[in-house]
Amino acid sequence: MEISEAYRFCPACGVKRDAYATARPFRCSACGHTSFFGPVTAVGAVVLNEHGQVLLIERAKDPGKGKLGMPGGFVDPNEAAEVALRREIREEVGIEVEDFAFLMTAPNSYSYQGIVNPVLDIFFQTNIKAGQSILAESSEVSSWMWTDLNEEVLSNMAFASNRQALDFYLTTQKHNA
């Protein structure tokens, strides 16, 4: 169910939503409160090692448990995307990254406990700082790997937007070669 459909009551005044009211945007017939349900923001990183391999994680939680993902996660309120990226990489794999560059954005959706939220993913490319070791695992990551990108790896991505970003990264590498 989309988040807009989950709004059965107005969050401002508590009045039950009219059965015939449109879900998006939510407009309360009693107080006029409007919610547009814009996307939440998430970040992801194409982290490279000195050999040009990409760091991928195996997700320890749903959605996508057991599938591959890029280090990253949701941007907190009042947090810049770049700050969120550094924080998420540190939380998930315990490393610090060097300078990073914007790669692309992609729409995504995140299904959690039956509610689907729209997400705008912002992807960056970065490098691991020399001499660091990746954490063995965290609560969000069951394993990790440095890998060359190929179809087998790309077909096991948890989110379509991650696949899009990695495909885009590969395309930019071919153009720069």
N, CA, C and O of each residue as an XYZ file, in Angstrom:
708
protein
N       0.844     -1.167      0.000
C       0.000      0.000      0.000
C       0.893      1.235      0.000
O       1.854      1.309      0.766
N       0.582      2.195     -0.849
C       1.322      3.450     -0.866
C       1.049      4.222      0.407
O      -0.014      4.083      1.011
N       2.015      5.041      0.818
C       1.854      5.802      2.051
C       0.611      6.682      2.001
O      -0.049      6.872      3.023
N       0.284      7.216      0.842
C      -0.891      8.080      0.726
C      -2.178      7.322      1.051
O      -3.116      7.906      1.593
N      -2.232      6.041      0.731
C      -3.411      5.233      1.026
C      -3.486      4.873      2.514
O      -4.560      4.549      3.019
N      -2.356      4.928      3.208
C      -2.325      4.606      4.636
C      -2.907      5.731      5.492
O      -3.248      5.515      6.655
N      -3.020      6.913      4.926
C      -3.591      8.043      5.663
C      -5.104      7.889      5.716
O      -5.809      8.319      4.804
N      -5.591      7.289      6.762
C      -7.038      7.113      6.922
C      -7.632      8.234      7.766
O      -8.840      8.472      7.745
N      -6.759      8.922      8.511
C      -7.192     10.021      9.358
C      -6.280     11.225      9.122
O      -5.094     11.056      8.837
N      -6.807     12.399      9.237
C      -6.023     13.616      9.079
C      -5.024     13.721     10.226
O      -5.416     13.627     11.389
N      -3.732     13.916      9.921
C      -2.741     14.032     10.988
C      -2.856     15.355     11.754
O      -2.293     15.492     12.840
N      -3.575     16.319     11.199
C      -3.716     17.617     11.868
C      -4.915     17.663     12.808
O      -4.804     18.161     13.928
N      -6.066     17.145     12.358
C      -7.275     17.271     13.187
C      -7.899     15.932     13.572
O      -8.784     15.899     14.428
N      -7.462     14.824     12.964
C      -7.946     13.501     13.334
C      -9.219     13.048     12.649
O      -9.697     11.946     12.919
N      -9.778     13.860     11.774
C     -11.016     13.487     11.080
C     -10.727     12.362     10.097
O      -9.699     12.374      9.421
N     -11.632     11.388     10.014
C     -11.484     10.267      9.097
C     -11.567     10.760      7.656
O     -12.398     11.602      7.315
N     -10.681     10.213      6.814
C     -10.672     10.593      5.400
C     -11.944     10.090      4.737
O     -12.391      8.968      4.979
N     -12.514     10.938      3.900
C     -13.692     10.546      3.140
C     -13.327      9.393      2.224
O     -12.257      9.390      1.615
N     -14.205      8.427      2.129
C     -13.945      7.236      1.310
C     -13.688      7.594     -0.145
O     -12.943      6.897     -0.834
N     -14.289      8.661     -0.613
C     -14.155      9.025     -2.026
C     -13.014     10.011     -2.273
O     -12.748     10.364     -3.422
N     -12.345     10.456     -1.232
C     -11.267     11.436     -1.390
C     -10.069     10.785     -2.085
O      -9.760      9.615     -1.860
N      -9.411     11.564     -2.923
C      -8.205     11.050     -3.586
C      -7.099     10.862     -2.563
O      -7.025     11.591     -1.573
N      -6.256      9.900     -2.800
C      -5.188      9.576     -1.860
C      -4.017     10.554     -1.970
O      -3.367     10.858     -0.970
N      -3.749     11.046     -3.178
C      -2.580     11.897     -3.398
C      -2.972     13.130     -4.159
O      -3.465     12.991     -5.279
N      -2.798     14.317     -3.650
C      -2.403     14.591     -2.281
C      -3.566     14.366     -1.328
O      -4.730     14.370     -1.730
N      -3.232     14.171     -0.065
C      -4.248     14.050      0.970
C      -4.725     15.463      1.309
O      -3.922     16.332      1.647
N      -6.031     15.683      1.217
C      -6.609     16.971      1.613
C      -7.755     16.696      2.571
O      -8.717     16.013      2.220
N      -7.652     17.227      3.777
C      -8.680     17.026      4.788
C      -9.888     17.904      4.478
O      -9.761     19.113      4.284
N     -11.052     17.280      4.436
C     -12.281     18.031      4.161
C     -12.707     18.867      5.362
O     -13.507     19.791      5.216
N     -12.183     18.556      6.547
C     -12.580     19.290      7.752
C     -11.701     20.516      8.011
O     -12.213     21.613      8.238
N     -10.373     20.328      7.976
C      -9.487     21.447      8.341
C      -8.665     21.986      7.176
O      -8.027     23.031      7.301
N      -8.675     21.278      6.038
C      -7.924     21.740      4.874
C      -6.468     21.327      4.842
O      -5.752     21.676      3.903
N      -6.008     20.584      5.855
C      -4.610     20.131      5.851
C      -4.337     19.357      4.562
O      -5.166     18.568      4.110
N      -3.155     19.598      3.976
C      -2.757     18.921      2.744
C      -1.389     18.273      2.946
O      -0.471     18.907      3.465
N      -1.255     17.018      2.540
C       0.025     16.312      2.524
C       0.264     15.813      1.107
O      -0.593     15.151      0.521
N       1.425     16.131      0.565
C       1.731     15.765     -0.821
C       2.479     14.457     -0.954
O       2.549     13.907     -2.054
N       3.041     13.936      0.127
C       3.748     12.657      0.114
C       4.912     12.658     -0.866
O       5.092     11.729     -1.653
N       5.686     13.717     -0.796
C       6.878     13.788     -1.624
C       7.864     12.714     -1.214
O       7.730     12.126     -0.141
N       8.830     12.455     -2.037
C       9.775     11.379     -1.714
C      10.675     11.742     -0.543
O      11.004     12.909     -0.330
N      11.064     10.723      0.209
C      12.135     10.880      1.184
C      13.440     10.742      0.403
O      13.441     10.249     -0.725
N      14.535     11.171      0.994
C      15.816     11.179      0.302
C      16.737     10.113      0.880
O      16.824      9.936      2.095
N      17.416      9.417     -0.006
C      18.417      8.429      0.394
C      19.678      8.660     -0.425
O      19.641      9.286     -1.485
N      20.788      8.149      0.078
C      22.069      8.270     -0.616
C      22.672      6.886     -0.798
O      22.400      5.967     -0.025
N      23.482      6.752     -1.816
C      24.200      5.509     -2.084
C      25.559      5.841     -2.663
O      25.745      6.887     -3.284
N      26.513      4.935     -2.454
C      27.878      5.206     -2.891
C      28.450      4.078     -3.731
O      28.336      2.899     -3.394
N      29.065      4.475     -4.828
C      29.934      3.584     -5.577
C      31.314      3.804     -4.953
O      32.029      4.740     -5.311
N      31.677      2.918     -4.010
C      32.957      3.025     -3.304
C      33.962      2.168     -4.050
O      33.728      0.983     -4.286
N      35.085      2.775     -4.420
C      36.117      2.074     -5.188
C      37.362      1.848     -4.336
O      37.713      2.668     -3.488
N      38.023      0.709     -4.582
C      39.319      0.470     -3.947
C      40.424      0.816     -4.937
O      40.150      1.274     -6.047
N      41.664      0.597     -4.537
C      42.815      0.959     -5.379
C      42.886      0.142     -6.667
O      43.616      0.515     -7.585
N      42.141     -0.967     -6.753
C      42.123     -1.799     -7.955
C      40.935     -1.479     -8.866
O      40.752     -2.123     -9.900
N      40.136     -0.493     -8.486
C      38.978     -0.127     -9.289
C      37.770     -1.019     -9.053
O      36.786     -0.939     -9.789
N      37.836     -1.870     -8.028
C      36.689     -2.721     -7.705
C      35.680     -1.935     -6.862
O      36.032     -0.983     -6.165
N      34.420     -2.360     -6.948
C      33.317     -1.693     -6.266
C      32.949     -2.469     -5.005
O      32.897     -3.698     -5.014
N      32.695     -1.736     -3.920
C      32.266     -2.329     -2.667
C      30.754     -2.517     -2.683
O      30.005     -1.553     -2.842
N      30.308     -3.760     -2.519
C      28.883     -4.057     -2.401
C      28.645     -4.774     -1.080
O      29.516     -5.481     -0.575
N      27.454     -4.578     -0.533
C      27.081     -5.219      0.717
C      25.969     -6.222      0.463
O      25.217     -6.092     -0.503
N      25.864     -7.222      1.328
C      24.702     -8.107      1.330
C      23.793     -7.603      2.447
O      24.212     -7.487      3.599
N      22.554     -7.308      2.093
C      21.606     -6.727      3.039
C      21.193     -7.747      4.090
O      20.837     -8.878      3.758
N      21.241     -7.347      5.366
C      20.873     -8.233      6.472
C      19.400     -8.101      6.841
O      18.884     -8.899      7.623
N      18.718     -7.097      6.285
C      17.313     -6.841      6.636
C      16.492     -6.608      5.372
O      17.014     -6.242      4.319
N      15.200     -6.833      5.516
C      14.278     -6.464      4.445
C      14.074     -4.960      4.451
O      14.216     -4.321      5.493
N      13.747     -4.394      3.319
C      13.546     -5.059      2.043
C      14.874     -5.472      1.382
O      15.911     -4.833      1.556
N      14.793     -6.532      0.643
C      15.952     -7.010     -0.097
C      16.934     -7.823      0.713
O      18.097     -7.934      0.326
N      16.504     -8.399      1.827
C      17.402     -9.212      2.654
C      18.052    -10.301      1.801
O      17.374    -11.013      1.060
N      19.376    -10.421      1.918
C      20.113    -11.422      1.161
C      20.548    -10.967     -0.217
O      21.340    -11.645     -0.871
N      20.047     -9.843     -0.662
C      20.446     -9.297     -1.966
C      21.551     -8.274     -1.771
O      21.874     -7.886     -0.648
N      22.121     -7.849     -2.882
C      23.231     -6.904     -2.841
C      22.741     -5.466     -2.861
O      21.685     -5.154     -3.410
N      23.528     -4.610     -2.255
C      23.244     -3.178     -2.265
C      24.534     -2.398     -2.213
O      25.623     -2.951     -2.063
N      24.378     -1.103     -2.341
C      25.506     -0.193     -2.209
C      25.471      0.367     -0.790
O      24.389      0.505     -0.220
N      26.613      0.690     -0.209
C      26.566      1.356      1.085
C      25.764      2.652      0.959
O      25.948      3.419      0.014
N      24.888      2.880      1.909
C      24.072      4.088      1.873
C      22.851      3.930      2.742
O      22.712      2.945      3.469
N      21.964      4.908      2.665
C      20.752      4.858      3.456
C      20.029      6.183      3.427
O      20.320      7.044      2.598
N      19.084      6.344      4.336
C      18.236      7.529      4.351
C      18.955      8.745      4.929
O      19.777      8.640      5.839
N      18.615      9.889      4.370
C      19.100     11.175      4.859
C      18.208     11.582      6.030
O      16.982     11.575      5.914
N      18.821     11.933      7.148
C      18.068     12.368      8.327
C      17.568     13.803      8.146
O      18.122     14.552      7.342
N      16.525     14.191      8.888
C      16.060     15.589      8.825
C      17.204     16.553      9.136
O      18.005     16.312     10.039
N      17.268     17.630      8.389
C      18.281     18.688      8.552
C      19.709     18.194      8.326
O      20.653     18.756      8.881
N      19.869     17.167      7.531
C      21.184     16.616      7.233
C      21.447     16.749      5.736
O      20.581     16.431      4.920
N      22.624     17.211      5.379
C      23.015     17.299      3.971
C      23.274     15.896      3.425
O      23.675     14.998      4.166
N      23.045     15.718      2.136
C      23.241     14.406      1.510
C      24.682     13.925      1.681
O      24.913     12.740      1.922
N      25.646     14.828      1.561
C      27.047     14.447      1.687
C      27.373     13.973      3.108
O      28.150     13.036      3.290
N      26.783     14.618      4.103
C      26.985     14.218      5.496
C      26.339     12.846      5.728
O      26.923     11.975      6.373
N      25.140     12.670      5.200
C      24.442     11.384      5.328
C      25.250     10.265      4.680
O      25.329      9.161      5.218
N      25.847     10.548      3.529
C      26.636      9.526      2.835
C      27.809      9.065      3.693
O      28.032      7.864      3.849
N      28.549     10.000      4.241
C      29.688      9.637      5.097
C      29.201      8.854      6.324
O      29.810      7.853      6.700
N      28.101      9.307      6.952
C      27.557      8.634      8.135
C      27.118      7.214      7.814
O      27.457      6.279      8.540
N      26.364      7.045      6.727
C      25.854      5.717      6.366
C      26.983      4.748      6.035
O      26.928      3.582      6.427
N      27.992      5.206      5.329
C      29.127      4.329      5.002
C      29.841      3.916      6.289
O      30.220      2.755      6.447
N      30.022      4.861      7.200
C      30.666      4.566      8.478
C      29.827      3.565      9.276
O      30.376      2.621      9.844
N      28.504      3.757      9.326
C      27.635      2.859     10.089
C      27.585      1.453      9.499
O      27.576      0.465     10.234
N      27.551      1.365      8.176
C      27.359      0.057      7.536
C      28.635     -0.754      7.394
O      28.618     -1.970      7.586
N      29.740     -0.101      7.061
C      30.966     -0.866      6.801
C      32.182     -0.350      7.563
O      33.281     -0.883      7.408
N      31.996      0.686      8.388
C      33.055      1.131      9.281
C      34.244      1.791      8.640
O      35.343      1.749      9.193
N      34.057      2.404      7.480
C      35.192      3.063      6.822
C      34.888      4.542      6.599
O      33.740      4.986      6.636
N      35.973      5.283      6.366
C      35.882      6.682      5.951
C      36.220      6.728      4.469
O      37.058      5.966      3.987
N      35.562      7.625      3.760
C      35.806      7.744      2.326
C      36.480      9.070      2.022
O      36.343     10.047      2.758
N      37.218      9.074      0.910
C      37.864     10.294      0.455
C      36.854     11.121     -0.314
O      35.660     10.824     -0.311
N      37.328     12.132     -0.954
C      36.450     13.014     -1.717
C      35.503     12.213     -2.583
O      35.857     11.154     -3.099
N      34.310     12.723     -2.735
C      33.336     12.033     -3.567
C      32.720     13.007     -4.543
O      32.736     14.221     -4.341
N      32.175     12.445     -5.608
C      31.583     13.242     -6.672
C      30.168     12.749     -6.951
O      29.887     11.552     -6.879
N      29.299     13.673     -7.265
C      27.929     13.340     -7.630
C      27.947     12.444     -8.861
O      28.685     12.700     -9.812
N      27.130     11.390     -8.840
C      27.028     10.476     -9.973
C      25.698     10.646    -10.694
O      25.687     10.912    -11.896
N      24.579     10.501     -9.992
C      23.256     10.608    -10.598
C      22.179     10.514     -9.524
O      22.477     10.256     -8.358
N      20.929     10.726     -9.922
C      19.786     10.483     -9.049
C      18.862      9.490     -9.736
O      18.910      9.322    -10.954
N      18.026      8.836     -8.947
C      17.047      7.900     -9.500
C      15.876      7.777     -8.535
O      16.069      7.762     -7.319
N      14.656      7.689     -9.077
C      13.509      7.431     -8.205
C      13.541      5.979     -7.746
O      14.057      5.101     -8.438
N      12.985      5.748     -6.575
C      12.967      4.422     -5.994
C      11.717      4.328     -5.126
O      11.037      5.328     -4.900
N      11.424      3.152     -4.652
C      10.366      2.997     -3.659
C      10.892      2.056     -2.594
O      11.693      1.164     -2.873
N      10.431      2.268     -1.366
C      10.916      1.506     -0.232
C       9.717      0.955      0.500
O       8.945      1.710      1.091
N       9.553     -0.357      0.467
C       8.429     -1.005      1.114
C       8.852     -1.471      2.494
O       9.765     -2.284      2.636
N       8.174     -0.942      3.516
C       8.495     -1.306      4.881
C       7.206     -1.522      5.655
O       6.376     -0.618      5.757
N       7.039     -2.723      6.201
C       5.866     -3.110      6.974
C       4.566     -2.810      6.222
O       3.596     -2.315      6.796
N       4.574     -3.121      4.931
C       3.375     -2.991      4.114
C       3.102     -1.608      3.562
O       2.138     -1.428      2.818
N       3.920     -0.624      3.903
C       3.738      0.739      3.397
C       4.868      1.029      2.417
O       6.038      0.796      2.723
N       4.516      1.539      1.237
C       5.499      1.863      0.214
C       5.715      3.376      0.188
O       4.789      4.146     -0.067
N       6.945      3.781      0.455
C       7.316      5.191      0.428
C       8.072      5.515     -0.843
O       8.949      4.751     -1.246
N       7.750      6.641     -1.491
C       8.568      7.076     -2.626
C       9.902      7.611     -2.108
O       9.950      8.269     -1.069
N      10.974      7.329     -2.828
C      12.315      7.729     -2.424
C      13.024      8.361     -3.619
O      12.858      7.916     -4.755
N      13.808      9.390     -3.358
C      14.721      9.922     -4.358
C      16.120      9.538     -3.903
O      16.596     10.016     -2.873
N      16.774      8.681     -4.664
C      18.133      8.236     -4.348
C      19.138      9.161     -5.023
O      19.021      9.475     -6.208
N      20.122      9.588     -4.250
C      21.218     10.407     -4.762
C      22.477      9.560     -4.663
O      22.845      9.107     -3.580
N      23.130      9.351     -5.788
C      24.311      8.487     -5.825
C      25.584      9.292     -6.033
O      25.619     10.267     -6.784
N      26.631      8.848     -5.340
C      27.945      9.468     -5.426
C      28.977      8.392     -5.730
O      28.754      7.205     -5.492
N      30.107      8.834     -6.258
C      31.254      7.957     -6.472
C      32.355      8.417     -5.524
O      32.598      9.616     -5.388
N      33.022      7.468     -4.869
C      34.055      7.817     -3.900
C      35.102      6.716     -3.823
O      34.953      5.664     -4.444
N      36.141      6.958     -3.074
C      37.224      6.001     -2.888
C      37.439      5.754     -1.402
O      37.272      6.657     -0.582
N      37.813      4.520     -1.061
C      38.149      4.203      0.325
C      39.501      4.838      0.629
O      40.397      4.840     -0.215
N      39.642      5.377      1.836
C      40.935      5.894      2.269
C      41.888      4.723      2.466
O      41.485      3.671      2.963
N      43.123      4.895      2.089
C      44.125      3.823      2.156
C      44.305      3.312      3.577
O      44.223      4.074      4.541
N      44.552      2.010      3.694
C      44.889      1.390      4.957
C      43.718      1.062      5.868
O      43.929      0.746      7.039
N      42.511      1.127      5.376
C      41.347      0.828      6.208
C      40.862     -0.595      5.976
O      41.067     -1.173      4.909
N      40.225     -1.138      6.984
C      39.612     -2.448      6.876
C      38.099     -2.299      7.002
O      37.602     -1.484      7.779
N      37.385     -3.097      6.228
C      35.931     -3.113      6.275
C      35.500     -3.909      7.502
O      36.114     -4.923      7.834
N      34.439     -3.450      8.179
C      33.869     -4.226      9.281
C      33.370     -5.565      8.759
O      32.895     -5.648      7.627
N      33.471     -6.600      9.558
C      32.995     -7.923      9.149
C      31.488     -7.915      8.919
O      31.009     -8.474      7.932
N      30.732     -7.282      9.829
C      29.289     -7.168      9.634
C      28.739     -6.135     10.591
O      29.384     -5.775     11.576
N      27.546     -5.661     10.296
C      26.823     -4.738     11.168
C      25.376     -5.213     11.204
O      25.046     -6.229     10.593
N      24.525     -4.503     11.898
C      23.125     -4.924     11.983
C      22.415     -4.839     10.636
O      21.400     -5.502     10.426
N      22.944     -4.025      9.723
C      22.311     -3.842      8.421
C      22.993     -4.629      7.310
O      22.442     -4.781      6.220
N      24.188     -5.127      7.589
C      25.014     -5.764      6.557
C      25.447     -7.139      7.045
O      26.069     -7.261      8.100
N      25.116     -8.182      6.273
C      25.539     -9.523      6.673
C      26.894     -9.905      6.084
O      27.602    -10.742      6.645
N      27.258     -9.294      4.954
C      28.589     -9.505      4.390
C      28.859     -8.399      3.367
O      27.986     -7.586      3.066
N      30.057     -8.387      2.853
C      30.453     -7.382      1.872
C      31.456     -8.015      0.917
O      32.008     -9.081      1.188
N      31.680     -7.338     -0.202
C      32.676     -7.832     -1.155
C      33.169     -6.695     -2.034
O      32.437     -5.758     -2.351
N      34.432     -6.808     -2.417
C      34.975     -5.972     -3.481
C      34.788     -6.764     -4.762
O      35.155     -7.938     -4.820
N      34.228     -6.149     -5.781
C      33.921     -6.911     -6.991
C      34.052     -6.068     -8.242
O      33.899     -4.847     -8.221
N      34.341     -6.760     -9.329
C      34.188     -6.162    -10.646
C      32.718     -6.337    -10.991
O      32.112     -7.356    -10.659
N      32.155     -5.353    -11.651
C      30.730     -5.414    -11.971
C      30.500     -6.252    -13.215
O      31.113     -6.016    -14.256
N      29.614     -7.233    -13.103
C      29.231     -8.058    -14.236
C      27.734     -8.342    -14.113
O      27.111     -7.960    -13.123
N      27.164     -8.998    -15.096
C      25.725     -9.226    -15.113
C      25.246    -10.052    -13.930
O      24.173     -9.789    -13.387
N      26.022    -11.040    -13.526
C      25.617    -11.865    -12.383
C      25.489    -11.021    -11.110
O      24.526    -11.161    -10.356
N      26.455    -10.160    -10.884
C      26.423     -9.278     -9.714
C      25.273     -8.289     -9.838
O      24.483     -8.128     -8.908
N      25.181     -7.633    -10.976
C      24.158     -6.593    -11.173
C      22.738     -7.145    -11.094
O      21.826     -6.436    -10.668
N      22.539     -8.386    -11.492
C      21.190     -8.969    -11.457
C      20.753     -9.335    -10.042
O      19.595     -9.694     -9.827
N      21.663     -9.248     -9.078
C      21.341     -9.590     -7.692
C      21.181     -8.352     -6.802
O      21.216     -8.460     -5.576
N      21.006     -7.178     -7.417
C      20.851     -5.951     -6.634
C      19.458     -5.902     -6.008
O      18.472     -6.292     -6.633
N      19.389     -5.419     -4.768
C      18.121     -5.341     -4.033
C      17.185     -4.279     -4.600
O      15.966     -4.448     -4.570
N      17.745     -3.190     -5.113
C      16.931     -2.079     -5.593
C      17.282     -1.743     -7.041
O      18.453     -1.696     -7.420
N      16.249     -1.514     -7.832
C      16.449     -1.168     -9.240
C      17.288      0.102     -9.383
O      18.081      0.218    -10.317
N      17.120      1.050     -8.467
C      17.875      2.302     -8.564
C      19.372      2.052     -8.370
O      20.190      2.728     -8.993
N      19.746      1.090     -7.513
C      21.157      0.745     -7.343
C      21.718      0.175     -8.639
O      22.837      0.502     -9.036
N      20.947     -0.669     -9.289
C      21.363     -1.233    -10.577
C      21.541     -0.123    -11.609
O      22.514     -0.120    -12.362
N      20.597      0.820    -11.639
C      20.693      1.945    -12.570
C      21.972      2.744    -12.329
O      22.665      3.112    -13.277
N      22.281      3.010    -11.071
C      23.468      3.794    -10.741
C      24.740      3.060    -11.147
O      25.669      3.676    -11.669
N      24.791      1.752    -10.914
C      25.973      0.983    -11.288
C      26.111      0.879    -12.805
O      27.221      0.937    -13.336
N      24.989      0.725    -13.500
C      25.024      0.736    -14.974
C      25.532      2.092    -15.479
O      26.346      2.157    -16.401
N      25.043      3.164    -14.865
C      25.478      4.512    -15.248
C      26.975      4.690    -14.989
O      27.700      5.238    -15.819
N      27.423      4.219    -13.827
C      28.845      4.282    -13.501
C      29.670      3.557    -14.568
O      30.675      4.086    -15.044
N      29.246      2.348    -14.941
C      29.977      1.591    -15.972
C      30.007      2.334    -17.298
O      31.026      2.335    -17.989
N      28.892      2.969    -17.656
C      28.824      3.740    -18.901
C      29.807      4.914    -18.865
O      30.495      5.182    -19.850
N      29.869      5.612    -17.727
C      30.786      6.749    -17.621
C      32.232      6.283    -17.685
O      33.085      6.995    -18.215
N      32.519      5.104    -17.156
C      33.877      4.572    -17.203
C      34.305      4.251    -18.625
O      35.454      4.476    -19.006
N      33.361      3.719    -19.410
C      33.660      3.405    -20.822
C      33.925      4.672    -21.610
O      34.796      4.690    -22.479
N      33.179      5.743    -21.318
C      33.366      7.003    -22.019
C      34.673      7.702    -21.619
O      35.259      8.439    -22.412
N      35.117      7.464    -20.394
C      36.351      8.104    -19.910
C      37.603      7.293    -20.256
O      38.726      7.769    -20.086
N      37.398      6.061    -20.743
C      38.557      5.195    -21.051
C      39.182      5.540    -22.384
O      40.159      4.911    -22.789
